[in-house]
C-alpha cells in the first residue's frame, strides 16, 4: 500500500474529544472513507449490526449472531474493518457525555433519513422537552419499586434516553429504577436503540417487530436487564400486586426469549399494559 493510500485509510482518532461536535465530525470523516466504495446505508447498517452483536455476545455468546457478524466482516478489508470498530469507539465516547440519541443524530447528519423508507429521528431537544412536559417534577420521588416504560415505535430510543436523563437529574439510577420495553419494525433502527440503551446501562427488552399486528421477530436484552435480575424483579412485582391472570400475562411479556425466535404474541381478553411514555 502506498503512503497516500495508507494516509487515506488512517482510522485512528488518536485522542479523546471534549465536545460532541468533535466526535461527530470524526465519525462522519471515517464513515465517508468506509462508504467510498459501498452504499452509505449498507455501511451504516453493517456498523449497527456488528456493534449490536458485539455487545450481545460479550454477555452471552449466540452462535447464529456470531456467524452473521463474521459474514458481514468478510465484506471489509482489514483496514476498513478497523474503521468500523473505530466508529463504535467514537459512539461509545460520545454517549458518555449525556444520554441522548447519538446514533439517530448521526443517521440524519449522514443524510440517510430521506433515502431509506423516509425515516427521520426526533432531535434530542424535542424529546427532552416532551419528557419534561409529561413528567416535570413527578420523578423527584418515586413511590413504587420501579417505573415501567413502553415505547411501541421506539426508533433509536430518543424519547427513552430523554426520560433516562430526567431520571438521573432527579437522583435515580435507571439500572435500578427503570424497565423499558421498546419495539420497532426496522431491525437496524431497533438495534440502534439496543446499542444506546445497553451503553447507558438501561434494563430493556428491545424487540424487532410490528406493534400493530403484534408479530415479533427478535428479542434483544441489555446487559443491565440481565445483570440486575430484572426478570425476577418483574415476576415478583406482578405476582404481589395483581391478580393471577394479569400477573401470568405480565410474566409472559417479560419472559426472556431467544434473539431469533419468531413468536407472535396473541391478544388476550384481559388488558394489561406497561406505563406508556
N, C-alpha and C positions, 0 to 999 in steps of 0.2 A: 504493500500500500504506500502511495506517495505521501510526502509531508502534507500536501494540500488536502488529500483525502482524509488523512488522519486528523487534521485540524477540523474538517467539516463534521467528523463523527465523534468529536470530543463531547461526551455527555456528562462529564463530571462538573458539578457546580463549584466544588472546592471551598464553599463557605456556607454558613448559616445566615439567612437573610433576617432583617429586622422588621420587614413590613410585608403585608400580603401582596402588595403591588409588585414587589421584587420576586416573590415566589411565583406569582402568576406569569410575569414576563419570562422567567426562566423555563417554566413549564411549557409555555407556548413556543419558545425557541427550540426546545428539544423535540416537542411534538412535531413541529414543522419539518425537522430533519428526518424524523421517522416516517412522515407521510409523503416524502418526496417521490416515492415510487409506489405508493399504495393509496387506496381510498381513505379519506380522512375519517369517515365514520367507522370504517373497518379497524383502523388503528386504535381509535378511542375505545371501541367495543372490546377489542382484544386486550387492551390495557386494563379495562374494568374487570373483565372475566378472569384474567390471570391474577389480578390483585385480590379479588374476592376468594378465589380458590386457595391462594397462598394463606390468607387469613384463616379460612375454614380448616384447611389441612394442618395448620400449625396447632390447632386444638385437637382434632381427631381426624386422622387420615381417611379420606374417601377415595378408593382406587379409581372409581369412574371419573371423578373430578380430576384426579391426578393425570389420568390418561388424556383428558380434554386439555389440561394445562400443557402437557408435553406436545400434543398435536398442534396447538396454537404456536408454541415456542419454535417449532420447526420452520415456521414461515419466516423467521427473522434470523439475520446473520448474528454472529457473536456480538459485534459492536452494537447493532440495533437492539438486541436483547438487553444489553447493558442500559441502553436508553430507556427501555420500558421500565426496568427496575428503578432507574433514577426518577422517572415520573412519579412512581409510588412514594419514593423518599420525599420528594417535594410536597406531595399532597399531605403526607403524614406530618411534616413540619408546619405546613400552613394551617392544618387543623388544630395545632397546639395553641394557636393564637386565641381562638374562641370557637364555640360550637356554632358553625354556620355552614351553609351548603356550598362548600368549595367546589365540588365536582359539577354541580349544576351551573355555577357561575362560569367555570372553565368551559363547559359544554357550549354555553351561549357565546362566550368570547371567541371560541373557535369557529363560530358561525355554523354550527351543526344544527341549531334549533329549527331553522326553516327548511332544512334539507332532508329531514328524516321524520316522516309522519307528522309534520307540523308541531313538533314538541317544543314547548317553552317552559322554562323553570322560573318559579316565583323568586324575585330578588329578596335578599335577606331582610332588607329594611321593611318590606311589606309583611313578611312572615313575623318579624319582630313586633311590628305594630299590631297585627292581629292577635298575637299571643298576649300582649299587654292589654288590649281592649277586652278580650274574652275573660282573662283571668285576673289581671290587675294585681291587687293586693291579696287575693284569696289564697295564695300559696305561702303566705307568711307563716301560717300554722296549718299543718295537715292533721286532721282529726281521725285518720284511719291509717292502717298499716302501710298502705301504698296506694298509688294512683295508677289506674289503667288507662291507656291511651290507644285508640284505634284510628288508623288512617287508611280508608279503603281505596285511595288513589294517591299513594304516598310520594310519587315522583322520586327525587333523590333524597327526600327527607327534610326539606327546608322548614316546613311547619313544625316537625318533630324537634329539630335542632333548636329552633327558636324557643320552644317550650322547655327544652333541656337547659338552655341559657337562663330562662326565667326561674327555673327550679334552683339552679346554682346561685343566682343572685339573691334568692331568699334563704340561702344557707342549707339547702338539701342536697344530698348525694344521690344522683339519678340511679346509680347501681343498686341502691338500697330502697329507693322510694318510687321507682317508675318501672312499669311494664308496658312495652309497646308491641302492638300487632300491626304490621304495615303490609299493604298489598299493592302491587302494581302489575299491570298486564304485560308490560315490556320487560323482558329479562334483564337487559343491560341497565335500564333505569332502576329496577328493583335492587340489582347488585350494587349500584351506586349508593343507594340507601343503606344496604347491608354494610358496605365498607365504612361509611361515615359513622353509623351507629356503633359498629364494632370498635373503631378507633376512639370514640368518645365514651366507651365503656357503658353503653346503654343496654339494659336487658331487653332483647327484642326477638320476635319471630318475624322474619321478613319472608313474605310469600309471593311467588311469581304466579299470577293467576288473574281471573276475571271476577271482580267482586259482584257484578250484576248477575252473572249466570252461576256464580258460586262454583266455578270449575278451577281448581287449584293444581298447579303442576309441580312446583318445587317449594321446599321449606328450608330456610336458612336461619340458623340460630347464632346469635352473637356470643362472644366469649363471656360477657357479663351474665347472660342468661344461664349458661352452664355453671360458671364459677360460683355464682351467688345462690344457686339452688332454687331458681325461680319456679321450676316445675312443682317442687314440693310446697313452696310458699303459696302458689295459686291454688293447689289442691286443698291444702289445709284451710285457706281463707274461705273458699266457696263451700266447703263441707260445713264450716262453722256458721256461715252467715246466710245460707239459702236452703230451700227445701231440697229434697233428694234429687228430683228430676232436673231442676235447674243446675244443681251442683254437678250432676252427671254430664250435662251438656257442656258446662263451662270447662270441665276437666278434659272432655274430648277435644275442645277447641285448643287447649293448651298442651295436649299430648305431643311430645316430641316425635317428629316423623322423619324418615329418611329424606335427604335433599331431593332425590329424583324418584318420586313415587306418585304418579297421578292418583289423586284421591278427591273427587268432588265431595263437597260437604252438603248433605241434603238438608233442606229446611225442616224445622221441627214445629210442632203445633204450639209449644210454649216459647214465648220470645225470650231471648237473652241477648244483651248487647253490652260490650265494653263501653266505658265512658268515651264519648266522641269529643274530639278537639273542635 
